[in-house]
Each structure stands twice: as structure tokens, then as C-alpha cells.
């Protein structure tokens, strides 16, 4: 502390801006001066943020009683105010309907339907905290089906990327290529399927941007990875003995990242009341290490619940071993601390749900006034 006392406030903030969130939380306890320094609004914008809550599609009627989708937000931070002015993204004024698709490190990818003509739409990447946004150009490459993922890591680059996964309808939805948009160039690049000789189908709701690389779940127990330039393609095998298939949702597994590691969670095939948690501790070694078994009876107090039918995993906290669930039959958002075995109810979701499980998108604020594009 004697050495730190000689540092200027600006230099302390500069040092703190390079540290993980968990360290910054600890440093609040150093002194009242450090606490005030860290929580000061102009300094807070420069410091790493942690999970604030979840964006999800809300629903409201228009003047003709047609139901329109728009973003809404469930705050879990307990703070006095949200990091943005309006979760419905009212600054996107040219659109009548806005559907949140994916959050990544403070940016939000939305499918936005225009006011006029009503049958046209754009994909838009925006920063809810700064109200800066980029309307993506048409990729000019059309196929039978496609879906989109967002990649952004401000530690690696100030630029974001959007991945358009191309699927051929004549090949039963197998991946046939990838378009990648770069905010640095403002253009799409087209890439063929780099996972050579693989007939792969991507599970629609699974995707993690981690280490500057997109990770995708397939329905045959693999994780596909591709970098932002479409140059490095990799396949990570999962654990065959944990294989359980669900005809309406694909394979019952979840991937996420926390504390710099990739997590894989799956319902056990011999005992569906158990979720197993595995970690890829050596990222380049393809070797999964078992960490936890989680009893669904312990989570919910009810037997015979099925993953992706009665409940859904929606996120892992990026800074601690906390996983988040939606319990459908009770319409509640829950968390589970894997280290302490503690179950917590966060909020009631009765006003949120309109069709099975909504995509609840974990949001970590990005407060800097820039969106490279």
C-alpha cells in the first residue's frame, strides 16, 4: 500500500482497467478512497464489468392487436440503475419489431423488422449502454437456411464480427459454409466449410465466443470452432458416453465459458436426474476434466424433470462458478453455485414467457463510447 500511495488516481484507474472483475471487486475494500475511485461514474466506464442481467424477447400488441417482439431486460445486479436508458432499444427508431438474438461482451445482435416496407428486415449490432449501432449490409450470399452468431472481445480487439452459418436445404441442413462480417472492413467474407469431410448440423441455440474464436455445438457430439478470419477451423470431441438425444431440441448439452475456461454440461444418459459438469482445462489438449455432478432434485425438489423439457440452462457466470436456469413449470429464473451447492431463486418469469423457453441472453455492459465499425 505504501507504493500504491505514491500513484496518481489516473494511474491507479489505468492499472485497474487491465485487471479481471473479481480483482476490482476485492480492491474496493482496500480503503474508502479506492472504493470511491472505483465506483466513480467516469472511472467505472473504463473498468471491466460483470454480468448485469439478461436480455430476452418481450411481447406487446400494436394498434391492430398484432403482437410484436421487442427486447426486455431482467436485472440481477441489484444496482440502483441499469447501464442503459431503455432495454427496448428505443434509439433504433426505424424498426417496428426488434428481436434480440445474441449478446457478447456488451454488444447485442438483433433481427430488426422495418417500419416500411414491413416485410424487410436488417441485422443490427448495437451497444445498449452507449446507443451506438451498426446496421449490417446484406451478405449477398443466400442459401436454404442460415443463422447468425456474434463475436466481440474488447480485450482482443475493438472490432466485432458476425458469423452467418450457411446450411444447405438439399443436404438436410448440413453446414456448407460460413460468411463472416468484420466491423473493421464493413464487409462480409465468404468461406466454404472448413471442417473437411464433416456432415454437421449446428444446434441453433448453442454458441460461445471465447478466446477470439466462435464455438458451436453440433447434434452429433462435437464442438466446432472457427476464428474471425475463417482461417483456422477445429473440431473438439465431446464425451460419447454422455449421449442423450431429444427429437425436438437436438442433443441435451450446454456449453459456456467462465474464468477463462470452456464448460460442457450434459444430462447423464443412465440417470436423467443428474447433470454432469466438465471443463476443458487444457484448451488445446481436447481433454475434458470432470468437475461436478448436480442433482436436479437438489435444484428443484422434484423428481423426473428433463433437461430442455422442464428446465433450461441459460448461462454460466463469466467470473464465478454460478450457473443460471429457467424452471418452466414454475416460471422462475434460478441460479446454482457449484462450489457451495447453493440454489437461489432470482425472480418470477410469469410475465415473460409466451412460448416455451425464451432465449435469455447474458449481458455484461460495455461502457466505452465506441463501437468499431
ABEGO torsion letter per residue (X at the ends): XAAAAABBAAAAAAAAAABBAAAAAAAAAABAAAAAAAABAAAAAABBBBBAEBBBBBBBBBAAGBBBBBBBBBBAAGBABBABABAAGAABAABABBBBABBBGGBBBBBBBBAOBAABBBBBBBBAAAGBBBBBBBAGBBBABBBBBBBBBAAABABBBBBBBBBBAAAGGBBAEBBBBBAAAGBBBBBBBABBGBBBBBBAABBBBBGGBBBBBBAAGBBBBBBAAGABBBBBBBBAAABBBBAAAEBBBBBBBBGGBBBBBBBBAABAABBBBBBBABAAAGBBBBABBBBAAAAAGBBGBBBGAABBBABBBAABBBBBBBBAAAGBBBBBBAAAGBBBBABBAAAABABEBBBBBBBBBBABBBBBX
